[in-house]
Amino acid sequence: MTRSDSSTWPSGFPRALHQTLLRRLPPKASSIHLEDLVNALMDALARGELQLNLTAMSPPQELKAMGWPEAHCQALLASGWLEGAASPMVLNGNQLSWRRWHGDMDAVIKELINRSNVVQPTSICTTPSHHPALLDELNPEQQAAVEAIDNHGVLLLSGGPGTGKTSTIVQMLARAVTLRPGLKIGLAAPTGKAARRLEEAVRKGLETIPPPQRQALTSLPCSTLHRWLQARPGGFGRHQQHPLMLDLLVIDEMSMVELALMQALLNALPVDSQLVMIGDPDQLPPVGSGAVWHQLQQADIRQQFNHGAIHLHQLYRNRGSLATLSRVLCDQGLSAFWQQLSLLSKSANVEQHQYNLSSMPRFLVQHLQEHSRTLQRLTAELMLELPDDAYTSTMINTNFAVAAESLLDSLERLMVLCPKRRGFWGVDHVHRALLGQSLEAGVMRWPLGTPVMCCENQAELGLANGDVGLVVGQGDNLRILFRVISEQGGLTTRFIHPARLSMVEPALALTVHKSQGSEADHVILLWPEITAVSATSTDGCESASRFERKLLYTAITRARKRVDLVTAMPSARSDG
């Protein structure tokens, strides 16, 4: 992928940064070689990686200077940009990083390790009678996680889809409130979608625990991290002087949490509060800089959390070929994945379809049109039930809340994913093909039942960046139906006038990054490029290959039941 597709930085930002460094710290060596290094470091940050391997046999993309890596290393060593505590870069062995992010990440990791050793309060009830029976139903890894809640200030619970992370968390919470009644517990996730999924999963999981613990854990507040921290322009309302009043905080989808957000959380969470972090180590890193969760998965770092770092391996959900391909992709890389995919039978729940890259695949159009018709029909049925004054109230009347929830649930029947926003088979391409001229006309012209994504955090409305709703009503009554986070921390449905939304876009298709924290029964993935680079290679393509592998893994693991992977015909594949 080109820098414009993968990077979160404006196109001219790396060059502007390079020019600023030239002015403030005039180098003693070739400027063009240093510009290459600045560009490569910024690309690495966009992938969530804080370091650049300078001994890679093949160069990063889009180099301007010759002689990688020897000439670039010589220019760097002679530049003066590594000298002193105020230098902009740090070189550890063959790994180059920005000093700022390198130092910040080190500080966060050290803080988490220190917190993990904070002794928890003495148990009030040391032999709860219900625990032996409950633990017998868990596998040894899950049992270890539940028992770790007794004496670890920080816990890392990792595992792929279907490995029982949520059920393990419920049992951990049940043990915590048994041993320490009256705990103030909060649930959090990076996005509104992920927070909703966490709340629903925990609520269902409570049915498996005894009534006393179930009652203690009912109605736990669940919200986005930004809402917990009271995000506002220029900072956060929660900090050391105004900390979070929690004894235990559980964060799901940790792979999406970037460095700056983690710093803010640690600044606001008291040192004696427990922190339980959950995530899939094979998913994409966050869009922002600094993949904290992925850094925590490094073997030498995990060891320092001792029994507080648990990885779940055993699968409990039968996901057929989805599970097989996911593991092949993680363990053996891209080449093995494509080979395994080609060997699947037609009855498998993963299937590949090939189309010419220059046109929108007919397979996709047919499925999206059918999905859109279903959403339109269900939306029209809801509108028939609503009184005229329903559109003037932001909150959905309880008489219609069930129908509104059902309509929003129907969004999870199909998810269309693209690795890129621009270009053939990108998100914009899909929306132009399906919405035509109404796309540019704006949300007031989009058809009934069109999925709509909120693109900015709007805490005053209970919305988070990435939340998806639906167009309901027409004309003056046109509203967007969203599932939002209430003032009490729970989830409810709400009509919101488009004029109140800072930024929205259609959500008939999503980038893979935007899909994190979501699931759907059926996923259609448009994959315009196939790069059969071995994930175990040691050349300069390793980082790009690793990123592509995580991109593909994240996409296919959004599916609960089926994935259709639409790839370009061999003659039409581009070099990216």
Phi, psi and omega per residue, in radians:
M1 nan 2.598 3.127
T2 -1.361 2.887 -3.128
R3 -1.045 -0.630 -3.109
S4 -1.148 -0.424 -3.137
D5 -1.529 -0.593 -3.005
S6 -1.753 -0.336 -3.009
S7 -1.606 2.583 3.037
T8 -1.604 -0.051 -3.093
W9 -1.558 2.543 2.989
P10 -0.978 2.617 -2.985
S11 -1.002 -0.583 -3.104
G12 -1.634 0.036 -3.035
F13 -1.147 -0.839 -3.140
P14 -0.994 -0.726 3.140
R15 -1.153 -0.708 3.118
A16 -1.113 -0.689 3.095
L17 -1.108 -0.739 3.120
H18 -1.072 -0.758 -3.141
Q19 -1.119 -0.651 3.106
T20 -1.126 -0.747 3.104
L21 -1.107 -0.669 3.125
L22 -1.077 -0.667 -3.118
R23 -1.277 -0.759 -3.037
R24 -1.435 -0.590 -3.140
L25 -2.293 1.294 -3.108
P26 -0.938 2.110 -3.071
P27 -1.311 2.813 3.108
K28 -1.759 0.309 -3.057
A29 -2.566 -3.046 -3.065
S30 -0.987 2.188 3.133
S31 -1.251 -0.635 -3.059
I32 -1.196 -0.615 3.069
H33 -1.157 -0.664 3.124
L34 -1.216 -0.596 3.087
E35 -1.102 -0.682 3.061
D36 -1.016 -0.756 -3.114
L37 -1.164 -0.687 3.086
V38 -1.066 -0.821 3.133
N39 -1.059 -0.774 -3.110
A40 -1.153 -0.656 3.105
L41 -1.168 -0.678 3.126
M42 -1.188 -0.655 3.067
D43 -1.106 -0.703 3.118
A44 -1.102 -0.736 3.102
L45 -1.058 -0.683 3.129
A46 -1.119 -0.444 3.078
R47 -1.547 0.051 -3.112
G48 1.491 0.104 -3.097
E49 -1.763 2.289 -3.098
L50 -1.602 -0.148 -3.050
Q51 -2.180 2.661 3.096
L52 -2.134 2.213 -3.136
N53 -1.410 1.990 -3.083
L54 -1.512 -0.087 3.132
T55 -1.824 0.245 3.110
A56 -1.071 2.399 -3.089
M57 -1.208 -0.624 3.105
S58 -1.868 2.558 -3.044
P59 -1.367 2.801 2.952
P60 -1.085 2.977 -3.118
Q61 -1.256 2.692 2.937
E62 1.086 0.720 3.060
L63 -1.304 2.512 3.102
K64 -1.737 -0.462 -3.075
A65 -1.846 2.697 3.119
M66 -1.537 2.888 2.960
G67 1.596 0.435 3.089
W68 -1.196 2.382 -0.020
P69 -1.752 -0.126 -3.000
E70 -1.039 -0.857 -3.089
A71 -1.126 -0.632 3.136
H72 -1.207 -0.692 3.100
C73 -1.138 -0.732 3.126
Q74 -1.096 -0.755 3.124
A75 -1.105 -0.688 -3.138
L76 -1.147 -0.829 -3.116
L77 -1.119 -0.532 -3.118
A78 -1.570 -0.100 -2.994
S79 -1.345 -0.484 -2.997
G80 1.530 -0.019 -3.095
W81 -1.397 0.002 3.100
L82 -1.953 0.023 -2.975
E83 -1.673 2.238 3.042
G84 1.513 2.852 -3.098
A85 -1.216 -0.318 -3.131
A86 -1.724 0.135 -3.131
S87 -1.172 2.636 -3.067
P88 -1.325 -0.360 -3.045
M89 -2.230 2.765 3.100
V90 -2.251 2.363 3.095
L91 -2.070 1.978 3.059
N92 -1.951 1.847 -3.061
G93 1.110 -2.061 3.112
N94 -1.832 0.202 -3.078
Q95 -1.819 2.093 3.130
L96 -1.796 2.404 3.112
S97 -2.589 2.821 3.005
W98 -1.267 2.355 -3.093
R99 -1.035 -0.702 -3.085
R100 -1.039 -0.941 -3.072
W101 -1.246 -0.594 3.099
H102 -1.061 -0.830 -3.141
G103 -1.169 -0.718 -3.133
D104 -1.122 -0.741 -3.140
M105 -1.141 -0.763 3.109
D106 -1.007 -0.736 -3.113
A107 -1.145 -0.704 3.134
V108 -1.139 -0.798 -3.134
I109 -1.085 -0.778 3.133
K110 -1.101 -0.690 3.118
E111 -1.104 -0.744 3.127
L112 -1.149 -0.705 3.113
I113 -1.117 -0.750 3.112
N114 -1.092 -0.736 3.141
R115 -1.156 -0.541 -3.114
S116 -1.113 -0.401 -3.110
N117 -1.658 0.051 3.097
V118 -1.198 2.174 -3.096
V119 -1.233 2.254 3.123
Q120 -1.378 2.719 -3.136
P121 -0.972 2.596 3.135
T122 -1.040 2.357 -3.125
S123 -1.074 2.365 3.073
I124 -1.344 -0.687 3.116
C125 -2.134 1.851 -2.994
T126 -1.515 -0.277 -3.120
T127 -2.298 1.155 3.133
P128 -1.092 2.240 -2.984
S129 -1.184 -0.421 -3.061
H130 -1.455 -0.249 -3.019
H131 -1.187 -0.742 -3.131
P132 -0.983 -0.748 -3.133
A133 -1.148 -0.713 -3.131
L134 -1.167 -0.743 -3.111
L135 -1.144 -0.523 3.137
D136 -1.090 -0.425 -3.114
E137 -1.468 -0.123 -3.102
L138 -1.796 2.686 3.056
N139 -1.363 2.930 -3.061
P140 -0.981 -0.647 3.131
E141 -1.136 -0.759 3.125
Q142 -1.150 -0.707 3.105
Q143 -1.049 -0.722 3.129
A144 -1.086 -0.676 3.131
A145 -1.153 -0.765 -3.132
V146 -1.102 -0.752 -3.127
E147 -1.228 -0.464 -3.117
A148 -1.190 -0.337 -3.128
I149 -1.138 -0.321 -3.089
D150 -1.205 -0.612 -2.921
N151 -2.508 0.410 3.080
H152 -2.165 2.250 3.129
G153 -1.282 -0.498 3.104
V154 -2.293 2.300 3.096
L155 -2.171 2.416 3.073
L156 -1.956 1.988 3.119
L157 -1.996 1.912 -3.084
S158 -2.048 2.733 3.115
G159 2.896 2.772 3.129
G160 -1.448 -3.081 3.128
P161 -1.073 2.432 3.047
G162 1.367 0.229 -3.130
T163 -1.663 0.103 3.055
G164 1.487 0.498 -3.127
K165 -1.115 -0.800 -3.077
T166 -1.169 -0.768 3.127
S167 -1.105 -0.583 3.084
T168 -1.157 -0.744 3.123
I169 -1.061 -0.748 3.137
V170 -1.036 -0.759 3.128
Q171 -1.196 -0.595 3.072
M172 -1.104 -0.764 -3.141
L173 -1.154 -0.698 3.118
A174 -1.062 -0.721 3.115
R175 -1.162 -0.709 -3.102
A176 -1.083 -0.795 -3.102
V177 -1.305 -0.362 3.060
T178 -1.287 -0.776 -3.121
L179 -1.334 -0.531 -3.093
R180 -2.373 1.342 -3.130
P181 -0.988 2.580 3.099
G182 1.504 0.143 3.116
L183 -1.034 2.422 2.997
K184 -1.621 1.937 -3.008
I185 -2.023 2.432 3.054
G186 -2.233 2.587 3.072
L187 -1.983 2.448 -3.076
A188 -2.552 2.764 3.046
A189 -2.674 2.818 -3.092
P190 -1.210 -0.503 -3.085
T191 -2.212 2.848 3.100
G192 -1.094 -0.692 3.133
K193 -1.095 -0.773 -3.130
A194 -1.179 -0.637 3.101
A195 -1.126 -0.712 3.121
R196 -1.094 -0.789 3.133
R197 -1.089 -0.702 3.129
L198 -1.115 -0.805 -3.126
E199 -1.079 -0.775 -3.138
E200 -1.120 -0.734 -3.114
A201 -1.150 -0.730 3.126
V202 -1.165 -0.712 3.135
R203 -1.048 -0.757 3.102
K204 -1.166 -0.668 -3.118
G205 -1.163 -0.447 -3.132
L206 -1.118 -0.364 3.138
E207 -1.155 -0.281 -3.061
T208 -1.646 -0.030 -3.074
I209 -1.964 2.809 -3.106
P210 -1.058 2.675 -3.082
P211 -0.935 -0.734 -3.118
P212 -1.044 -0.771 3.125
Q213 -1.234 -0.657 3.128
R214 -1.048 -0.752 3.141
Q215 -1.127 -0.691 -3.125
A216 -1.180 -0.453 -3.061
L217 -1.803 0.005 3.121
T218 -1.223 2.444 3.077
S219 1.122 0.637 3.018
L220 -1.121 2.353 3.101
P221 -1.138 2.315 -3.132
C222 -2.331 2.201 -3.089
S223 -2.696 3.115 3.071
T224 -1.347 2.747 3.097
L225 -1.061 -0.667 3.135
H226 -1.089 -0.658 -3.141
R227 -1.276 -0.704 3.066
W228 -1.001 -0.733 -3.070
L229 -1.489 -0.009 -3.134
Q230 0.963 1.016 -3.134
A231 -1.056 2.441 3.114
R232 -2.612 2.848 3.134
P233 -0.959 2.157 3.087
G234 1.559 0.008 3.132
G235 2.846 -2.698 -3.075
F236 -2.332 2.539 3.107
G237 -1.317 -0.373 3.094
R238 -1.754 2.287 -3.118
H239 -2.826 -2.930 -3.067
Q240 -1.049 -0.629 -3.129
Q241 -1.426 -0.301 3.118
H242 -2.404 1.204 -2.965
P243 -1.323 2.900 3.013
L244 -1.216 2.311 -3.132
M245 -1.603 1.211 -3.105
L246 -2.290 2.519 3.012
D247 -1.618 -0.457 -3.090
L248 -2.616 2.235 3.102
L249 -2.138 2.252 3.100
V250 -1.894 2.192 3.129
I251 -2.049 2.127 3.078
D252 -1.709 2.874 3.117
E253 0.961 0.842 -3.095
M254 -1.109 -0.379 -3.141
S255 -1.082 -0.316 -3.111
M256 -1.605 -0.060 -3.051
V257 -1.550 2.093 -3.136
E258 -1.560 2.980 -2.996
L259 -1.027 -0.827 -3.071
A260 -1.083 -0.682 3.131
L261 -1.184 -0.655 3.111
M262 -1.160 -0.669 3.085
Q263 -1.065 -0.759 -3.138
A264 -1.118 -0.679 3.136
L265 -1.117 -0.827 -3.126
L266 -1.138 -0.489 3.091
N267 -1.241 -0.469 -3.064
A268 -1.760 -0.348 -3.078
L269 -1.618 2.122 -3.141
P270 -0.946 2.586 -3.075
V271 -1.076 -0.552 -3.105
D272 -1.546 0.105 3.046
S273 -1.458 2.473 3.072
Q274 -1.397 2.564 3.125
L275 -2.275 2.098 3.100
V276 -1.973 2.081 -3.099
M277 -1.971 2.325 -3.058
I278 -2.180 2.437 3.088
G279 -3.091 2.976 3.099
D280 -1.818 2.019 -3.078
P281 -1.203 -0.228 -3.094
D282 -1.656 -0.056 3.137
Q283 -1.348 2.970 3.095
L284 -1.026 2.601 2.991
P285 -1.267 2.939 -3.132
P286 -1.157 2.806 3.110
V287 -1.169 -0.623 3.109
G288 -1.310 -3.111 -3.068
S289 -1.446 2.360 3.010
G290 1.642 1.717 3.140
A291 -1.546 1.539 -3.064
V292 -1.069 -0.812 -3.083
W293 -1.074 -0.738 -3.130
H294 -1.175 -0.598 3.081
Q295 -1.159 -0.660 3.140
L296 -1.178 -0.317 -3.128
Q297 -1.476 -0.104 3.088
Q298 -1.078 2.365 -3.012
A299 -0.963 -0.762 -3.086
D300 -1.189 -0.476 3.108
I301 -1.410 -0.761 3.130
R302 -1.008 -0.639 -3.125
Q303 -1.023 -0.548 -3.079
Q304 -1.317 -0.205 3.043
F305 -1.604 -0.048 3.095
N306 0.903 -2.234 -3.086
H307 -1.344 0.007 3.095
G308 -1.469 -0.064 3.085
A309 -1.951 1.973 -3.067
I310 -2.204 2.311 3.059
H311 -1.991 2.238 3.141
L312 -1.641 2.233 -3.105
H313 -1.898 -0.636 -2.972
Q314 -1.228 2.268 3.133
L315 -1.516 2.373 3.102
Y316 -1.998 -0.302 3.108
R317 -1.773 2.242 3.096
N318 -1.418 1.742 -3.085
R319 -1.898 0.262 3.031
G320 0.987 -2.338 -3.096
S321 -1.157 -0.390 3.082
L322 -1.026 -0.804 3.141
A323 -1.163 -0.731 -3.131
T324 -1.073 -0.846 -3.110
L325 -1.163 -0.629 3.116
S326 -1.061 -0.749 -3.125
R327 -1.239 -0.684 3.097
V328 -1.053 -0.764 -3.125
L329 -1.081 -0.754 -3.122
C330 -1.244 -0.738 -2.998
D331 -1.519 -0.572 -3.003
Q332 -2.079 -0.256 3.041
G333 1.721 -3.052 -3.002
L334 -1.155 -0.813 -3.093
S335 -1.025 -0.789 3.138
A336 -1.133 -0.611 3.118
F337 -1.075 -0.893 -3.102
W338 -1.120 -0.623 3.111
Q339 -1.159 -0.786 3.131
Q340 -1.113 -0.677 3.124
L341 -1.063 -0.715 -3.111
S342 -1.178 -0.320 -3.100
L343 -1.636 -0.100 -3.090
L344 -1.223 2.586 3.092
S345 -1.377 2.863 -3.141
K346 -1.143 -0.344 -3.125
S347 -1.487 -0.080 -3.128
A348 -1.190 2.772 3.135
N349 -1.557 0.247 2.958
V350 -2.287 2.267 -3.107
E351 -2.456 2.500 3.119
Q352 -1.794 2.428 3.091
H353 -2.251 2.415 -3.119
Q354 -2.007 2.344 3.130
Y355 -2.448 2.840 3.056
N356 -1.202 2.280 -3.055
L357 -1.121 -0.423 -3.035
S358 -1.334 -0.173 -3.126
S359 -2.264 2.771 3.118
M360 -1.286 2.199 -3.079
P361 -0.994 2.275 3.140
R362 -1.043 -0.672 3.126
F363 -0.972 -0.799 -3.133
L364 -1.150 -0.828 -3.087
V365 -1.017 -0.774 -3.128
Q366 -1.072 -0.800 -3.124
H367 -1.186 -0.694 3.140
L368 -1.190 -0.692 3.111
Q369 -1.118 -0.723 3.101
E370 -1.114 -0.745 3.109
H371 -1.098 -0.730 3.136
S372 -1.117 -0.709 3.109
R373 -1.104 -0.684 3.099
T374 -1.105 -0.785 3.125
L375 -1.111 -0.696 3.108
Q376 -1.102 -0.746 -3.128
R377 -1.132 -0.794 -3.130
L378 -1.165 -0.630 3.098
T379 -1.154 -0.762 3.111
A380 -1.072 -0.675 3.118
E381 -1.127 -0.691 3.086
L382 -1.121 -0.727 -3.117
M383 -1.081 -0.592 3.124
L384 -1.131 -0.492 -3.123
E385 -1.468 -0.363 -3.023
L386 -1.433 2.361 2.998
P387 -1.259 2.848 -3.085
D388 -1.047 -0.592 -3.080
D389 -1.405 -0.013 -3.129
A390 -1.113 -0.562 -3.063
Y391 -1.341 -0.277 -3.141
T392 -1.549 -0.133 3.118
S393 -1.901 2.385 -3.111
T394 -1.290 -0.555 -3.086
M395 -1.601 2.434 3.120
I396 -1.321 2.242 3.056
N397 -0.980 2.432 -3.086
T398 -1.022 -0.438 3.131
N399 -1.137 -0.424 -3.075
F400 -1.998 0.021 -3.070
A401 -1.092 -0.674 -3.124
V402 -1.119 -0.759 3.124
A403 -1.140 -0.667 3.121
A404 -1.157 -0.732 3.098
E405 -1.096 -0.731 3.134
S406 -1.091 -0.690 3.119
L407 -1.111 -0.776 3.128
L408 -1.167 -0.598 3.090
D409 -1.104 -0.516 -3.114
S410 -1.154 -0.319 3.056
L411 -1.071 -0.447 -3.060
E412 -1.518 0.189 3.055
R413 -1.317 -0.637 -3.092
L414 -2.478 2.402 3.051
M415 -2.315 2.191 3.085
V416 -1.811 2.194 -3.062
L417 -2.113 2.530 3.099
C418 -2.323 2.482 3.094
P419 -1.273 -0.345 -3.075
K420 -2.270 2.789 3.034
R421 -1.540 -0.743 -3.059
R422 -1.808 2.895 3.092
G423 1.532 3.082 3.124
F424 -1.010 2.354 3.131
W425 1.116 0.345 3.014
G426 -1.506 3.006 -3.129
V427 -0.999 -0.771 -3.138
D428 -1.100 -0.663 3.121
H429 -1.083 -0.766 3.130
V430 -1.102 -0.774 -3.100
H431 -1.175 -0.660 3.082
R432 -1.118 -0.696 -3.113
A433 -1.182 -0.619 -3.056
L434 -1.602 -0.601 -3.057
L435 -1.775 -0.324 3.105
G436 1.046 -2.385 -3.068
Q437 -1.180 -0.431 -3.122
S438 -1.151 -0.344 3.132
L439 -1.025 -0.875 -3.110
E440 -1.302 -0.367 -3.114
A441 -1.251 -0.317 3.084
G442 1.747 2.982 -2.986
V443 -1.054 -0.526 -3.130
M444 -1.160 -0.262 3.141
R445 -1.865 -0.011 -3.111
W446 -1.339 2.576 -3.058
P447 -1.113 2.731 3.046
L448 -0.943 2.350 3.099
G449 1.461 0.060 3.123
T450 -1.188 2.227 3.046
P451 -1.139 2.403 -3.079
V452 -2.285 2.330 3.131
M453 -1.859 2.328 2.974
C454 -1.386 2.224 -3.005
C455 -1.862 0.126 3.074
E456 -2.493 2.615 3.034
N457 -1.182 2.228 3.060
Q458 -2.329 1.442 -3.043
A459 -1.055 -0.543 -3.117
E460 -1.134 -0.357 3.107
L461 -1.811 -0.046 -3.081
G462 1.363 0.325 -3.078
L463 -1.888 2.586 3.063
A464 -2.165 2.672 3.078
N465 -0.935 2.171 -3.138
G466 1.817 -0.187 3.095
D467 -1.149 2.451 -3.093
V468 -2.071 2.305 3.083
G469 -2.227 -2.822 -3.073
L470 -2.419 2.545 3.030
V471 -1.276 2.140 3.106
V472 -2.243 2.460 3.123
G473 1.492 3.043 -3.105
Q474 -2.481 2.722 3.084
G475 1.029 -2.289 -3.133
D476 -1.150 -0.351 -3.130
N477 -1.625 0.094 -3.111
L478 -1.167 2.226 3.119
R479 -2.409 2.891 2.999
I480 -1.888 2.168 3.091
L481 -1.520 2.062 3.136
F482 -2.141 2.694 2.877
R483 -1.681 2.073 -2.998
V484 -2.125 2.929 3.080
I485 -1.639 2.144 -3.095
S486 -1.349 3.004 3.117
E487 -1.076 -0.481 -3.140
Q488 -1.440 -0.061 3.122
G489 1.636 -0.044 3.095
G490 -1.585 -3.125 -3.128
L491 -1.884 2.448 3.092
T492 -2.580 2.933 3.109
T493 -1.747 2.599 -3.044
R494 -2.641 2.452 2.967
F495 -1.528 2.297 3.123
I496 -2.272 2.256 3.098
H497 -1.210 2.397 -3.121
P498 -0.960 -0.516 -3.113
A499 -1.138 -0.360 -3.133
R500 -1.494 -0.141 -3.081
L501 -1.649 2.204 -3.080
S502 -1.121 -0.766 -3.106
M503 -2.711 2.233 3.085
V504 -2.328 2.831 3.041
E505 -2.634 2.780 3.089
P506 -1.088 2.716 -3.140
A507 -2.283 0.609 3.009
L508 -1.145 -0.533 3.048
A509 -2.381 2.639 -3.132
L510 -2.254 2.655 2.921
T511 -1.245 2.732 3.139
V512 -1.049 -0.666 3.109
H513 -1.020 -0.789 -3.107
K514 -1.191 -0.357 -3.092
S515 -1.416 -0.197 -3.099
Q516 -1.030 2.394 -3.080
G517 1.559 -0.018 -3.117
S518 -2.019 2.838 3.017
E519 -2.485 2.766 3.037
A520 -2.614 2.718 3.095
D521 -1.071 -0.770 -3.029
H522 -2.212 2.211 3.087
V523 -2.022 2.264 2.967
I524 -1.912 2.081 -3.107
L525 -1.908 2.093 3.026
L526 -1.518 2.145 -3.069
W527 -2.235 1.552 -3.041
P528 -1.232 -0.298 -3.100
E529 -2.243 2.450 3.020
I530 -2.145 2.053 3.135
T531 -1.988 1.871 -3.094
A532 -1.564 1.018 3.121
V533 -1.662 2.269 -3.133
S534 -1.083 2.296 3.133
A535 -1.212 -0.235 -3.125
T536 -1.724 0.091 -3.120
S537 -1.173 2.740 -3.132
T538 -1.941 0.236 -3.120
D539 -1.533 -3.035 -3.069
G540 -1.206 -0.195 3.106
C541 -1.422 -0.070 -3.014
E542 -1.035 -0.811 -3.114
S543 -1.120 -0.776 3.124
A544 -1.108 -0.701 3.119
S545 -1.132 -0.730 3.133
R546 -1.121 -0.708 3.118
F547 -1.138 -0.770 3.138
E548 -1.118 -0.660 3.113
R549 -1.100 -0.765 3.119
K550 -1.167 -0.624 3.106
L551 -1.075 -0.834 -3.137
L552 -1.159 -0.742 3.128
Y553 -1.072 -0.819 3.142
T554 -1.034 -0.707 -3.117
A555 -1.126 -0.889 -3.031
I556 -1.281 -0.411 3.124
T557 -1.469 0.056 2.971
R558 -1.318 -0.298 -3.022
A559 -1.517 2.346 3.042
R560 -1.524 -0.597 -3.010
K561 -2.177 -0.702 -2.985
R562 -2.633 2.553 3.014
V563 -2.252 2.293 2.943
D564 -1.969 2.078 -3.064
L565 -1.804 1.947 -3.088
V566 -1.723 2.006 -3.094
T567 -2.033 2.849 -3.120
A568 -1.356 2.546 3.026
M569 -1.018 2.532 -3.089
P570 -0.893 -0.673 -3.093
S571 -1.286 -0.273 -3.047
A572 -1.876 -0.016 -3.113
R573 -1.229 2.422 3.132
S574 -1.741 2.997 3.101
D575 -1.520 -0.009 3.039
G576 1.633 nan nan
